Amino acid sequence: MPRPTRMTPTPARILIPALLVAALALTGCSGNDGDSGGSETSAADGPAAASQPDRALNGFATEEDAGGTADSVAAPGKADVAPDELTRQQQALIRKGNVALRADDVGRAQIEVQKVVDKYAGQVTDEKTQSDDDGHSAYTRMVLRVPSDDFTRAVEELKGVGELESATTNQDDVTTQVIDVKTRLAVQKRSIARITVLFQRAESIRDVMAIEAELSQRQADLEALEQQSAYLADQTSQSTIVVSIDQIPEKTKPAPEEDDETGFVAGLSAGWGALSTFAVGLATAAGALLPWLVVLALVGVPVWLVVRSRRISRAGRTARTQSTA
């Protein structure tokens, strides 16, 4: 038999199988990377699993890792306020007022202020009162909290409680701040939910400790945002009015003007005044002596009659003696 002809390999026949092998190798590598992203492996199994918590903590978790897309993860406090949210949000205002009054009866004015507070379903959060020497209220300072919708009406009614000295009001627009806090709250809650998913999937101690530390920090930030949101809600729903009431001092009578008149009228007036003073003094002395005169009359008259009768008897005896001699 004739021997088969031996074909000489060409460069094309060698290059094509090599390219096919390389393509299969690249396809296998890419498939292994995709499988490692969706499978649950420990940090010791490979670098993909070890970097899983780091990617999540930096906000780059994939949809399989954190339950969302990478674009939806945002750092807390960095969220921008959407224009449509500004349109939907009702204007948030912090209103404060100060009313200074004067009244003859501070205690009565306090009762009238309390009536205004009760009318608008408010409350007196602080009250300090000072009393005078007689125990009556001389000054009081009251801090009121009334609904923001009734702020203007309440201030106008408080002005009429007493004599108005001064009244000031101011308001601070915190609408943007309220929207920012709400947005940061929503982002922080989503971030905590994603970290919680990673915490449940973590298998190594290192991953558990890292995620737990980050989760605790973000929960603390969430509580701070919730307290800030509650404070803004309280300040915008209830307005503060400070009312001070001072007692009106009693009016002192003016001192009488001294007369500097001379002449007959002045002399007559001075003489009449002196006579009146003498008559008053004489009447006072007579009133003081009258009881003594009555006692002397009751005791002295009988004594005088006894003495007189004895003298008459003695004189008669003397006369009879002389006539006999």
C-alpha positions in Angstrom: 0.0 0.0 0.0 1.1 3.4 -0.7 2.0 5.3 2.5 -0.4 8.2 3.4 0.8 11.5 2.6 1.8 13.4 5.7 0.2 16.9 5.9 2.4 19.7 7.1 0.8 21.8 9.9 0.1 25.3 8.9 0.1 28.3 11.2 -3.7 28.7 10.9 -4.4 25.1 12.0 -2.3 25.7 15.1 -3.7 29.2 16.0 -7.4 28.3 15.8 -7.4 25.6 18.5 -5.3 27.8 20.7 -7.9 30.6 20.4 -10.7 28.2 21.2 -9.0 27.0 24.3 -8.3 30.6 25.5 -12.0 31.5 24.9 -13.2 28.6 26.9 -10.8 29.5 29.7 -12.1 33.1 29.8 -15.7 31.9 29.8 -15.0 29.6 32.7 -13.3 32.3 34.7 -16.2 34.7 34.1 -18.7 32.0 35.1 -16.8 31.3 38.3 -16.8 35.0 39.2 -20.5 35.2 38.7 -21.2 32.1 40.8 -19.0 33.4 43.6 -21.0 36.6 43.7 -24.3 34.8 44.2 -23.2 31.9 46.4 -22.7 32.0 50.2 -19.1 31.1 51.0 -16.9 31.8 53.9 -13.9 34.1 53.9 -11.5 31.2 53.8 -13.0 29.9 50.5 -11.7 32.7 48.4 -11.1 36.4 48.1 -14.6 37.1 46.7 -16.3 36.0 49.9 -13.8 37.8 52.1 -14.5 41.1 50.4 -18.2 40.8 50.6 -18.7 42.8 54.0 -16.2 45.4 52.8 -18.2 46.1 49.6 -21.4 46.3 51.6 -20.0 48.7 54.2 -18.7 51.0 51.6 -22.1 51.2 49.9 -21.2 49.1 46.8 -23.2 45.9 47.6 -24.7 44.1 44.6 -28.4 43.3 44.4 -27.8 39.7 45.6 -25.6 40.8 48.6 -27.8 43.6 50.0 -31.2 43.2 48.5 -30.9 46.3 46.1 -28.8 47.8 43.4 -25.5 49.5 44.0 -26.9 52.8 42.7 -29.6 52.8 45.4 -27.1 52.8 48.3 -26.3 56.2 49.6 -24.4 57.4 52.6 -26.6 58.8 55.4 -26.8 62.6 55.5 -25.7 62.9 51.9 -29.1 62.6 50.3 -30.3 65.5 48.2 -33.8 67.0 48.7 -36.0 66.3 45.7 -37.8 69.3 44.2 -41.1 67.5 44.2 -40.7 66.8 47.9 -40.3 70.5 48.5 -43.6 71.0 46.7 -45.5 68.4 48.8 -44.0 69.4 52.2 -46.2 71.9 54.1 -44.3 74.9 55.2 -42.9 74.3 58.7 -42.5 77.4 60.9 -41.2 77.8 64.5 -43.1 80.7 66.0 -42.2 82.5 69.2 -43.8 85.5 71.0 -43.1 87.8 73.9 -45.9 89.9 75.6 -45.1 92.3 78.5 -48.1 93.6 80.5 -48.9 95.8 83.5 -51.9 95.3 85.8 -53.3 96.6 89.1 -54.1 93.0 90.2 -51.4 90.6 88.9 -53.3 87.6 90.4 -56.4 88.5 88.4 -54.3 88.9 85.2 -52.8 85.5 85.7 -56.3 84.0 85.7 -57.2 85.8 82.5 -54.0 84.5 80.8 -54.9 80.9 81.9 -58.4 81.4 80.3 -56.7 82.2 77.0 -54.5 79.2 77.3 -57.5 76.9 78.0 -59.4 78.4 75.1 -56.8 77.2 72.6 -56.1 73.9 74.3 -52.6 75.0 75.3 -50.6 74.6 78.5 -48.4 76.6 80.9 -45.0 74.9 80.9 -43.3 77.3 83.4 -44.5 80.0 85.8 -42.6 82.2 88.3 -44.3 84.7 90.6 -43.0 87.2 93.1 -45.0 88.6 96.0 -45.0 92.0 97.8 -44.8 92.6 101.5 -48.5 92.0 101.9 -48.4 88.6 100.2 -50.0 89.7 96.9 -48.6 88.9 93.5 -46.4 91.7 92.3 -44.8 90.1 89.2 -45.2 86.9 87.3 -43.6 85.3 84.2 -45.5 82.6 82.4 -44.2 80.4 79.5 -47.2 79.3 77.3 -47.4 76.6 74.6 -50.3 76.9 72.1 -51.0 75.3 68.8 -49.2 77.1 65.9 -52.4 77.6 64.0 -53.8 79.7 66.9 -50.6 81.6 67.6 -51.7 85.0 66.1 -55.1 84.9 67.8 -53.7 83.9 71.1 -51.2 86.8 71.1 -53.9 89.3 70.2 -56.1 88.2 73.1 -53.1 88.2 75.5 -52.5 91.8 74.7 -55.9 92.8 76.1 -55.4 91.1 79.5 -53.7 94.2 81.0 -52.0 97.4 80.1 -49.7 96.5 77.2 -46.0 97.5 77.5 -44.6 95.6 74.5 -45.2 92.7 72.2 -42.9 91.0 69.8 -43.3 87.9 67.5 -40.9 86.1 65.2 -40.9 83.0 63.1 -38.2 80.7 61.6 -38.8 78.7 58.4 -37.4 75.2 58.9 -39.1 73.5 56.0 -35.9 72.6 54.3 -34.5 71.2 57.5 -37.6 69.1 58.1 -37.3 67.6 54.6 -33.6 66.9 55.0 -34.1 65.1 58.3 -37.0 63.0 56.8 -34.8 62.1 53.8 -31.8 61.1 55.9 -34.1 59.0 58.1 -35.4 57.1 55.1 -31.9 56.5 53.7 -30.6 55.5 57.1 -33.3 52.9 57.6 -32.7 51.4 54.2 -29.0 51.3 54.9 -29.6 49.5 58.3 -31.9 47.0 56.6 -29.2 46.1 54.0 -26.5 45.8 56.7 -28.8 43.6 58.6 -29.1 41.2 55.6 -25.3 41.1 55.4 -25.0 40.4 59.1 -27.4 37.4 58.7 -25.3 36.1 55.8 -21.9 36.6 57.5 -20.1 33.4 58.5 -16.7 34.4 59.7 -16.0 36.0 63.0 -14.2 38.9 61.3 -17.1 39.7 59.1 -19.6 39.5 62.0 -17.5 41.9 64.1 -17.0 44.4 61.3 -20.7 44.4 60.3 -21.9 44.5 63.9 -19.7 47.6 64.7 -21.0 49.4 61.6 -24.6 48.4 62.4 -24.4 49.8 65.9 -23.0 53.1 64.6 -25.7 53.5 62.1 -28.4 52.7 64.6 -27.0 55.4 66.9 -27.1 57.8 64.0 -30.7 56.8 63.3 -31.8 57.5 67.0 -30.2 60.9 66.8 -32.1 61.7 63.6 -35.3 60.5 65.2 -34.8 62.8 68.2 -34.1 65.7 65.8 -37.2 64.9 63.8 -39.3 64.7 67.0 -38.0 68.1 68.2 -38.8 69.8 64.9 -42.3 68.3 65.0 -42.9 69.6 68.5 -41.5 73.1 67.7 -43.5 73.5 64.5 -46.8 72.1 65.9 -46.7 74.1 69.2 -45.6 77.8 69.5 -44.1 79.4 72.5 -45.3 82.6 74.1 -43.6 84.3 77.1 -46.0 86.5 79.1 -44.7 88.8 81.8 -47.1 90.8 84.1 -45.8 93.6 86.4 -47.9 95.4 89.0 -48.8 99.0 88.4 -47.3 101.1 91.3 -49.8 103.1 93.4 -50.0 106.8 92.6 -48.6 109.0 95.3 -50.5 112.2 96.2 -48.7 115.4 95.3 -47.4 117.5 98.3 -49.6 120.6 99.1 -48.1 123.9 98.0 -47.0 126.2 100.8 -48.9 129.4 101.1 -46.8 132.6 101.3 -49.5 135.1 101.7 -49.4 138.3 103.8 -51.9 141.0 104.8 -55.2 141.2 106.6 -56.6 137.9 105.3 -53.4 136.1 106.2 -53.4 137.6 109.7 -57.1 136.8 110.2 -56.5 133.3 109.1 -53.5 133.0 111.4 -55.5 134.5 114.3 -58.5 132.2 113.7 -56.2 129.3 113.6 -54.6 130.3 116.9 -58.0 130.8 118.5 -59.2 127.5 117.3 -56.0 125.9 118.7 -56.6 127.6 122.1 -60.2 126.6 122.2 -59.3 123.0 121.4 -56.7 123.1 124.1 -59.1 124.7 126.7 -61.8 122.1 125.9 -59.2 119.4 126.2 -58.1 120.7 129.7 -61.8 121.1 130.8 -62.5 117.6 129.7 -59.5 116.4 131.7 -60.5 118.4 134.8 -64.2 117.6 134.8 -64.0 114.2 136.4 -61.9 115.7 139.2 -64.3 118.6 139.8 -67.2 116.1 140.1 -65.3 114.2 142.7 -64.4 117.3 144.6 -68.0 118.5 144.5 -69.3 115.2 145.9 -66.7 115.1 148.7 -66.0 118.7 149.4 -69.6 120.0 149.7 -70.6 117.7 152.6 -67.4 118.4 154.4 -67.9 122.2 154.0 -71.5 121.9 155.3 -70.3 120.0 158.4 -67.5 122.4 159.1 -69.9 125.4 158.7 -72.5 123.9 161.0 -69.9 123.4 163.7 -68.7 126.9 163.4 -72.2 128.2 163.8 -72.8 126.0 166.8 -69.6 127.2 168.4 -70.4 130.8 167.8 -73.9 130.4 169.4 -72.4 128.8 172.5 -69.9 131.6 172.7 -72.6 134.3 172.5 -74.7 132.6 175.2 -71.8 132.4 177.5 -71.0 136.1 177.1 -74.6 137.1 177.8 -74.8 135.1 180.9 -71.6 136.7 182.3 
